[in-house]
Amino acid sequence: MPQLTFRDATLSDVEALVALIESAYRGDASRAGWTTEADLLAGQRTDAEGVRDVITGPGARLLVAEQPADRPGVIVACCQLEKRDAYVYFGMFSVSPRLQGAGVGKEVIAEAERIARAWGAREIRMTVIRQREELIAFYERRGFERTGRFEPFPYGDERFGLPLRDDLEFAELAKRL
């Protein structure tokens, strides 16, 4: 398993984080990993403003992971953690495509769960595009369960991408801590 170091993102990380998130989900670069959304969505996954909003948002952290032995100072993964009542929302989870499948994601999830417990949360929740069955299965193997709740995809808001199909929606997953 990779040896990662974790820290909170700073505003000086915004450019690197946008590049990481985009490479993990969209475009040809994302096809190097297994979590690509390139067949479902074109366009951007996030932008500098969205990343800055998470970094500076109240009750939120954008956790970054670096792998010092590999490339010191290079962010290889990230995730958003936001306190919401008795649970923590887990989002913007991205792992460099070159490291997907190498255990980085599992280590980041474990750290996110540790932080959520330290905040006193009883549960961690996320939303995943319902059509991403392989990704949902990955989370289910880590103890997340489908809640049966769904949210509509924000069609018409290009900040979230350009849908390549008309049936996209988000499924909520949750894990008791």
C-alpha positions as CSV (number, residue, x, y, z in Angstrom):
1,M,0.0,0.0,0.0
2,P,1.3,3.5,-0.8
3,Q,2.7,5.7,2.0
4,L,0.8,9.0,1.8
5,T,1.1,12.2,3.7
6,F,-2.0,14.3,4.2
7,R,-2.6,18.0,4.6
8,D,-5.3,20.6,4.0
9,A,-5.2,22.2,0.6
10,T,-4.2,25.9,0.4
11,L,-5.0,28.5,-2.2
12,S,-1.6,27.9,-3.8
13,D,-2.8,24.3,-4.6
14,V,-5.8,25.4,-6.7
15,E,-4.1,25.0,-10.1
16,A,-2.7,21.6,-9.3
17,L,-6.0,20.4,-7.8
18,V,-8.0,21.4,-10.9
19,A,-5.5,19.6,-13.1
20,L,-5.7,16.5,-10.9
21,I,-9.5,16.4,-10.7
22,E,-9.9,17.0,-14.4
23,S,-7.4,14.2,-15.2
24,A,-9.2,11.7,-12.9
25,Y,-12.6,12.2,-14.5
26,R,-12.7,13.9,-17.9
27,G,-11.0,13.8,-21.3
28,D,-8.5,11.4,-22.7
29,A,-6.2,11.7,-19.7
30,S,-8.9,10.1,-17.5
31,R,-8.9,7.0,-19.6
32,A,-5.6,6.0,-18.1
33,G,-7.4,5.1,-14.9
34,W,-10.6,3.3,-14.3
35,T,-12.8,6.0,-12.8
36,T,-13.3,8.0,-16.0
37,E,-16.6,9.8,-16.7
38,A,-15.5,10.6,-20.3
39,D,-18.2,8.4,-21.8
40,L,-21.0,10.1,-19.7
41,L,-19.8,13.8,-19.6
42,A,-17.6,16.1,-21.7
43,G,-16.4,19.5,-20.6
44,Q,-15.1,20.4,-17.2
45,R,-15.5,18.5,-13.9
46,T,-14.6,21.6,-11.8
47,D,-12.8,24.9,-12.1
48,A,-10.6,27.1,-10.0
49,E,-13.5,28.9,-8.5
50,G,-15.2,25.7,-7.4
51,V,-11.9,24.4,-5.8
52,R,-11.3,27.8,-4.0
53,D,-14.9,27.7,-2.7
54,V,-14.2,24.3,-1.1
55,I,-10.9,25.4,0.4
56,T,-12.3,28.5,2.0
57,G,-15.8,27.2,2.8
58,P,-17.0,27.1,6.4
59,G,-17.0,23.6,7.9
60,A,-15.2,22.2,5.0
61,R,-11.7,20.9,4.2
62,L,-10.1,19.9,0.9
63,L,-7.7,17.2,2.0
64,V,-4.7,16.5,-0.3
65,A,-2.5,13.4,-0.4
66,E,1.1,13.4,-1.4
67,Q,3.3,10.5,-2.0
68,P,6.7,11.8,-0.8
69,A,8.7,8.8,-1.8
70,D,7.3,8.9,-5.4
71,R,7.4,12.6,-6.3
72,P,7.8,15.0,-3.3
73,G,5.4,17.9,-3.2
74,V,3.2,16.4,-6.0
75,I,-0.5,16.0,-5.0
76,V,-1.7,12.5,-6.0
77,A,-5.2,12.5,-4.6
78,C,-7.7,14.7,-2.9
79,C,-11.2,14.7,-1.3
80,Q,-13.6,17.3,0.1
81,L,-14.9,16.8,3.6
82,E,-17.8,19.0,4.8
83,K,-19.6,18.8,8.2
84,R,-23.3,18.6,7.8
85,D,-25.3,17.9,10.9
86,A,-24.5,14.4,12.2
87,Y,-22.7,13.3,9.0
88,V,-19.8,14.4,6.8
89,Y,-20.2,14.8,3.1
90,F,-17.3,13.2,1.1
91,G,-16.8,14.7,-2.4
92,M,-14.4,15.8,-5.1
93,F,-12.6,12.5,-4.6
94,S,-9.8,12.2,-7.1
95,V,-6.8,10.0,-7.6
96,S,-4.2,10.4,-10.2
97,P,-5.0,8.1,-13.1
98,R,-1.5,6.7,-13.0
99,L,-2.1,5.5,-9.4
100,Q,-5.6,4.3,-9.6
101,G,-5.8,0.7,-8.6
102,A,-2.6,1.0,-6.4
103,G,-4.3,1.4,-3.0
104,V,-4.2,5.2,-2.9
105,G,-8.0,5.6,-3.0
106,K,-8.4,3.1,-0.1
107,E,-5.9,5.1,2.0
108,V,-7.6,8.4,1.3
109,I,-11.0,7.0,2.2
110,A,-9.6,5.6,5.5
111,E,-8.1,9.1,6.3
112,A,-11.4,10.8,5.4
113,E,-13.3,8.4,7.8
114,R,-10.7,9.0,10.5
115,I,-11.3,12.8,10.2
116,A,-15.1,12.4,10.1
117,R,-15.0,10.3,13.3
118,A,-12.8,13.0,15.0
119,W,-15.4,15.6,14.0
120,G,-18.0,13.5,15.9
121,A,-19.8,12.3,12.7
122,R,-21.8,9.1,12.9
123,E,-21.9,8.7,9.1
124,I,-20.2,9.7,5.9
125,R,-22.2,10.3,2.7
126,M,-21.5,10.9,-0.9
127,T,-23.2,11.1,-4.2
128,V,-22.1,9.2,-7.3
129,I,-23.5,9.3,-10.8
130,R,-26.0,6.4,-10.7
131,Q,-24.7,5.0,-14.1
132,R,-21.2,4.5,-12.6
133,E,-21.9,1.0,-11.4
134,E,-18.2,0.0,-11.2
135,L,-17.4,3.0,-9.0
136,I,-20.5,2.3,-6.8
137,A,-19.3,-1.3,-6.4
138,F,-15.8,0.0,-5.3
139,Y,-17.5,2.1,-2.6
140,E,-19.7,-0.8,-1.6
141,R,-16.6,-3.0,-1.1
142,R,-15.5,-0.3,1.4
143,G,-18.7,-0.5,3.4
144,F,-20.8,2.2,1.8
145,E,-24.4,1.3,1.0
146,R,-27.0,2.8,-1.4
147,T,-29.5,4.9,0.5
148,G,-32.2,4.8,-2.2
149,R,-32.1,8.6,-2.4
150,F,-31.3,10.3,-5.7
151,E,-30.6,13.8,-6.9
152,P,-31.0,15.2,-10.4
153,F,-28.0,16.0,-12.5
154,P,-27.7,19.8,-13.0
155,Y,-28.4,19.8,-16.7
156,G,-27.8,23.2,-18.3
157,D,-25.0,24.1,-15.8
158,E,-21.8,23.7,-17.7
159,R,-19.8,24.0,-14.5
160,F,-20.6,20.4,-13.9
161,G,-19.9,19.2,-17.5
162,L,-21.7,18.6,-20.7
163,P,-23.9,15.5,-20.4
164,L,-23.5,13.0,-23.2
165,R,-26.8,11.3,-22.2
166,D,-30.2,12.5,-20.9
167,D,-30.7,10.0,-18.0
168,L,-27.9,11.0,-15.5
169,E,-28.7,11.4,-11.8
170,F,-26.8,11.1,-8.6
171,A,-27.2,8.2,-6.2
172,E,-26.5,8.8,-2.5
173,L,-24.2,6.3,-0.7
174,A,-23.6,6.3,3.1
175,K,-21.4,4.5,5.6
176,R,-22.0,4.3,9.3
177,L,-18.9,5.2,11.3
